[in-house]
Amino acid sequence: MSNGGHELSRKGAFIDSSAARVALLLALPFVIYFLFAVGGKALKSYQLQEDESALRAEIARLTARNAELQAQREYFQTDAYIEQIAREQLGMVKKSETSYVILAPEAPATQAQQQTRPADTRTRPQRWWDLFFGPR
């Protein structure tokens, strides 16, 4: 009987181990699904944090640019700027001021313009003769 009892305990161990295997095989897809779901959520959370940090940096850059543009707009509305543009680009002066226009000096005449040659009254054969044999 001891031999029979021994077999029974082996058979029960076999049944327990096969039941554990079946339970493990049934639970494995759920565990894998859980790991992928949690991993996917963690990855998505990381990506969202990266996007948030990039957007915060962009907001800071745009806020600084907006402040610069506001300051520039305020300067453009000052009387000093308007007067500067009126003087520099429009050539305007105040009523109590006198405007002078400085003209550039005339360009000196080129050497070709200064030396005017008299018209050549020689005929073509005479010019050839002078070219080969010298003037008469």
Backbone bond lengths (Angstrom), bond angles and torsions (degrees), N, CA, C in turn:
res aa  C-N    CA-C-N  psi(-1)  N-CA   C-N-CA  omega(-1)  CA-C   N-CA-C  phi
1 M - - - 1.405 - - 1.520 112.08 -
2 S 1.289 111.99 -30.22 1.440 114.69 177.67 1.517 110.14 -63.04
3 N 1.294 115.31 -33.93 1.445 118.99 177.83 1.514 110.13 -67.38
4 G 1.315 116.84 -39.82 1.464 120.37 -179.55 1.507 111.72 -69.28
5 G 1.330 116.11 -37.10 1.463 119.52 178.94 1.509 111.52 -67.55
6 H 1.333 113.45 -32.58 1.449 118.26 179.13 1.522 110.50 -66.41
7 E 1.306 115.99 -40.58 1.459 119.57 178.95 1.512 111.47 -66.44
8 L 1.305 114.41 -35.29 1.450 118.48 -179.53 1.522 110.81 -65.04
9 S 1.335 115.39 -41.60 1.455 117.54 179.64 1.530 110.30 -68.17
10 R 1.306 117.97 -32.93 1.477 120.25 176.56 1.508 109.47 -68.57
11 K 1.297 117.11 -38.94 1.453 120.52 -179.09 1.530 109.79 -67.64
12 G 1.340 117.23 -40.22 1.468 120.96 177.80 1.516 110.78 -65.18
13 A 1.336 116.80 -37.97 1.462 120.79 177.83 1.519 109.98 -66.17
14 F 1.300 115.97 -37.45 1.454 120.62 178.54 1.518 109.99 -65.97
15 I 1.316 115.62 -42.28 1.469 119.78 179.50 1.519 109.18 -66.32
16 D 1.307 118.10 -41.86 1.458 121.23 179.50 1.525 111.42 -64.12
17 S 1.325 116.21 -42.29 1.464 118.78 -179.55 1.525 110.99 -70.48
18 S 1.307 119.66 -36.23 1.468 120.36 177.89 1.526 110.19 -71.62
19 A 1.316 118.25 -35.04 1.465 120.67 176.57 1.526 109.65 -65.91
20 A 1.330 115.64 -38.43 1.468 119.28 178.18 1.525 110.24 -65.77
21 R 1.329 115.48 -38.34 1.472 119.18 178.30 1.521 111.16 -65.08
22 V 1.309 116.76 -43.29 1.466 121.24 179.18 1.522 109.35 -63.11
23 A 1.343 116.04 -44.22 1.465 119.64 178.82 1.523 110.76 -62.59
24 L 1.337 115.69 -40.43 1.461 120.17 178.31 1.525 110.63 -64.89
25 L 1.321 116.53 -43.21 1.469 119.94 179.00 1.523 111.48 -65.24
26 L 1.324 117.41 -34.87 1.460 120.18 177.48 1.532 111.49 -73.46
27 A 1.325 117.14 -34.09 1.463 121.35 -178.29 1.524 111.86 -81.62
28 L 1.329 118.58 -25.22 1.457 122.63 -176.16 1.528 113.03 -56.74
29 P 1.325 121.09 -46.58 1.471 118.96 177.95 1.534 112.54 -60.44
30 F 1.337 116.01 -36.87 1.468 118.59 178.82 1.529 111.19 -67.29
31 V 1.322 115.75 -39.98 1.469 119.79 178.96 1.529 109.74 -65.47
32 I 1.318 116.99 -44.10 1.473 120.70 179.34 1.530 109.95 -62.90
33 Y 1.331 116.85 -44.64 1.460 120.79 177.90 1.531 110.63 -59.19
34 F 1.341 115.74 -44.34 1.456 120.59 -179.96 1.529 110.48 -60.94
35 L 1.341 116.90 -44.34 1.467 120.70 -179.62 1.531 111.06 -63.25
36 F 1.336 117.37 -43.09 1.463 120.00 178.53 1.528 111.49 -66.63
37 A 1.337 116.82 -39.90 1.461 120.14 179.76 1.522 110.69 -64.14
38 V 1.318 117.17 -46.98 1.466 120.79 179.94 1.530 110.03 -66.36
39 G 1.328 117.23 -43.19 1.474 120.90 178.78 1.516 111.48 -62.24
40 G 1.337 117.01 -41.74 1.460 120.85 178.79 1.518 111.83 -64.22
41 K 1.325 115.71 -41.12 1.467 119.92 178.61 1.526 110.52 -66.10
42 A 1.323 116.75 -39.97 1.468 120.37 179.46 1.527 110.28 -64.63
43 L 1.338 117.05 -41.81 1.462 120.88 178.11 1.524 110.78 -64.38
44 K 1.316 116.86 -43.69 1.464 121.12 178.81 1.530 110.36 -62.33
45 S 1.331 116.76 -41.26 1.463 121.47 178.45 1.526 110.52 -62.23
46 Y 1.329 117.85 -41.83 1.463 121.91 178.48 1.527 110.61 -63.48
47 Q 1.325 116.14 -44.78 1.467 119.76 179.66 1.530 111.03 -62.85
48 L 1.328 116.75 -40.09 1.462 119.92 178.72 1.526 111.57 -65.67
49 Q 1.321 117.16 -37.25 1.463 120.21 176.91 1.524 111.04 -65.40
50 E 1.320 116.66 -40.03 1.469 120.43 177.00 1.529 110.54 -63.64
51 D 1.330 116.87 -44.63 1.459 120.90 177.87 1.525 111.15 -61.80
52 E 1.321 116.26 -41.02 1.463 120.41 179.71 1.525 110.71 -62.88
53 S 1.321 116.65 -43.84 1.461 119.33 -179.76 1.526 111.21 -65.89
54 A 1.330 117.87 -38.59 1.468 120.71 177.20 1.526 110.38 -65.37
55 L 1.320 117.24 -40.96 1.463 120.54 179.35 1.522 111.61 -67.41
56 R 1.328 117.04 -37.32 1.471 119.54 177.24 1.527 110.45 -64.31
57 A 1.328 117.74 -39.37 1.466 121.27 177.52 1.531 110.11 -64.89
58 E 1.325 116.85 -41.40 1.468 121.23 178.19 1.530 110.74 -64.09
59 I 1.320 117.02 -40.09 1.470 121.10 177.93 1.523 110.13 -63.06
60 A 1.325 117.17 -42.35 1.467 120.60 179.10 1.520 110.80 -63.26
61 R 1.344 116.87 -41.96 1.470 120.88 179.30 1.522 110.65 -64.72
62 L 1.321 116.58 -44.15 1.462 120.00 -179.30 1.526 112.17 -69.44
63 T 1.317 117.42 -33.15 1.458 120.26 176.69 1.526 110.49 -64.87
64 A 1.334 116.40 -42.50 1.467 120.22 177.63 1.528 110.74 -64.21
65 R 1.327 117.46 -42.06 1.468 121.41 179.06 1.522 110.45 -64.51
66 N 1.337 116.59 -38.72 1.457 121.00 178.21 1.526 110.54 -63.19
67 A 1.335 117.07 -41.11 1.462 120.63 178.27 1.524 110.93 -63.19
68 E 1.350 116.43 -40.79 1.473 120.41 177.17 1.524 110.76 -61.23
69 L 1.326 116.06 -45.56 1.463 120.01 -178.44 1.529 111.61 -66.38
70 Q 1.315 117.20 -36.10 1.471 120.37 177.46 1.529 110.21 -64.52
71 A 1.331 116.57 -43.67 1.464 120.32 178.36 1.522 110.83 -63.23
72 Q 1.327 116.83 -40.86 1.466 121.00 178.61 1.524 110.20 -65.04
73 R 1.317 117.27 -40.48 1.468 121.52 178.82 1.527 110.78 -62.77
74 E 1.320 115.77 -42.73 1.463 119.49 178.23 1.524 111.10 -63.40
75 Y 1.348 117.48 -39.55 1.463 120.82 178.32 1.521 110.61 -65.47
76 F 1.320 117.48 -40.12 1.461 120.43 -179.51 1.523 112.05 -64.48
77 Q 1.312 117.44 -20.90 1.459 120.95 -178.86 1.534 112.36 -92.59
78 T 1.327 118.21 -0.08 1.463 120.56 -179.56 1.528 110.00 -80.03
79 D 1.332 115.06 155.56 1.470 120.55 178.37 1.523 111.18 -66.00
80 A 1.318 117.07 -34.26 1.469 120.42 -179.77 1.527 110.86 -61.75
81 Y 1.321 117.31 -43.58 1.471 120.24 -179.91 1.528 110.82 -67.57
82 I 1.316 115.69 -43.46 1.475 119.39 -179.33 1.520 109.68 -61.71
83 E 1.336 117.83 -41.69 1.465 121.04 178.49 1.529 110.82 -64.67
84 Q 1.334 116.58 -41.07 1.466 120.80 179.70 1.529 110.97 -60.24
85 I 1.330 116.56 -46.38 1.467 120.36 179.79 1.524 110.57 -65.44
86 A 1.325 116.65 -40.97 1.469 120.04 179.53 1.517 110.83 -61.34
87 R 1.315 117.78 -39.56 1.471 120.80 -179.77 1.530 111.85 -73.88
88 E 1.347 116.14 -48.56 1.463 119.89 -172.54 1.518 113.16 -74.68
89 Q 1.316 117.56 -44.57 1.463 119.50 -172.37 1.523 113.25 -97.78
90 L 1.317 116.62 -28.62 1.464 118.84 -176.74 1.519 112.73 -105.60
91 G 1.327 117.49 -7.02 1.461 121.15 177.70 1.515 113.08 67.38
92 M 1.289 119.10 27.22 1.462 122.38 -177.64 1.531 110.28 -86.10
93 V 1.337 115.16 152.76 1.459 122.06 176.08 1.522 108.51 -134.10
94 K 1.324 115.24 160.37 1.454 119.50 176.64 1.519 109.97 -74.02
95 K 1.329 117.17 162.80 1.467 120.92 -178.64 1.520 112.02 -62.16
96 S 1.293 118.29 -32.12 1.463 121.13 -177.56 1.527 112.68 -85.11
97 E 1.304 118.70 -1.51 1.468 122.16 -177.50 1.515 110.55 -102.90
98 T 1.326 114.74 157.16 1.461 121.34 175.83 1.520 107.74 -112.06
99 S 1.289 115.27 134.20 1.453 120.52 -178.91 1.513 109.91 -100.29
100 Y 1.306 115.64 136.43 1.459 121.22 176.59 1.517 108.45 -120.49
101 V 1.321 114.88 139.76 1.456 120.59 176.04 1.516 106.85 -113.03
102 I 1.303 115.95 120.14 1.458 120.86 -179.62 1.513 107.85 -98.30
103 L 1.329 114.20 121.22 1.460 119.86 -179.87 1.516 109.28 -94.74
104 A 1.272 116.42 146.14 1.457 121.47 177.03 1.523 108.54 -70.94
105 P 1.326 117.04 144.26 1.476 118.46 179.05 1.526 109.90 -64.92
106 E 1.315 112.83 153.06 1.467 117.01 178.92 1.515 108.86 -64.55
107 A 1.286 115.60 141.84 1.457 120.71 179.41 1.520 108.66 -68.49
108 P 1.328 117.47 137.25 1.470 118.98 178.53 1.527 110.08 -64.02
109 A 1.310 113.85 146.87 1.457 119.12 179.91 1.520 109.20 -65.41
110 T 1.310 115.79 141.22 1.462 119.72 179.88 1.515 108.96 -72.04
111 Q 1.303 114.64 164.60 1.459 120.03 -177.71 1.533 110.60 -61.64
112 A 1.315 116.12 -34.89 1.464 118.94 -179.52 1.524 110.35 -67.51
113 Q 1.345 116.57 -34.53 1.457 119.19 179.59 1.519 110.74 -73.54
114 Q 1.352 118.09 -31.64 1.456 121.11 -178.10 1.525 111.76 -73.91
115 Q 1.288 117.07 -36.12 1.468 120.11 -178.40 1.520 108.80 -98.37
116 T 1.275 114.91 103.11 1.464 118.68 176.43 1.517 107.52 -99.62
117 R 1.270 114.64 127.27 1.470 119.45 -179.58 1.522 109.61 -85.65
118 P 1.319 115.73 143.14 1.467 117.40 174.39 1.527 109.28 -69.12
119 A 1.268 115.44 151.34 1.456 120.05 -179.32 1.520 109.48 -63.45
120 D 1.312 117.30 136.67 1.470 123.12 179.71 1.518 107.74 -81.17
121 T 1.328 116.19 116.71 1.473 121.03 -177.42 1.520 112.33 -97.53
122 R 1.325 117.20 2.02 1.459 119.68 -179.29 1.519 110.32 -74.61
123 T 1.304 115.44 151.72 1.453 120.58 176.11 1.526 108.20 -78.68
124 R 1.299 115.62 167.94 1.455 119.68 -177.84 1.539 111.13 -62.57
125 P 1.328 121.39 -45.73 1.476 119.36 178.43 1.529 112.55 -61.71
126 Q 1.329 117.73 -33.67 1.458 119.74 178.25 1.542 110.52 -67.81
127 R 1.321 116.87 -37.99 1.473 119.90 177.92 1.528 110.52 -64.77
128 W 1.332 118.33 -38.17 1.464 121.21 178.02 1.539 110.07 -66.87
129 W 1.316 115.26 -42.50 1.466 119.43 179.91 1.518 110.60 -60.59
130 D 1.339 115.16 -43.55 1.466 119.19 179.56 1.525 111.74 -67.63
131 L 1.309 116.22 -31.84 1.462 119.64 179.39 1.525 111.35 -66.78
132 F 1.357 117.02 -42.54 1.478 119.78 -176.40 1.525 113.05 -87.78
133 F 1.299 117.19 -36.56 1.463 118.90 -172.64 1.523 113.66 -114.57
134 G 1.318 117.24 1.18 1.459 119.36 178.93 1.521 110.55 90.67
135 P 1.318 116.68 162.05 1.473 119.15 -179.64 1.513 111.27 -67.34
136 R 1.302 119.77 155.25 1.465 123.65 -177.03 1.454 112.05 -79.09
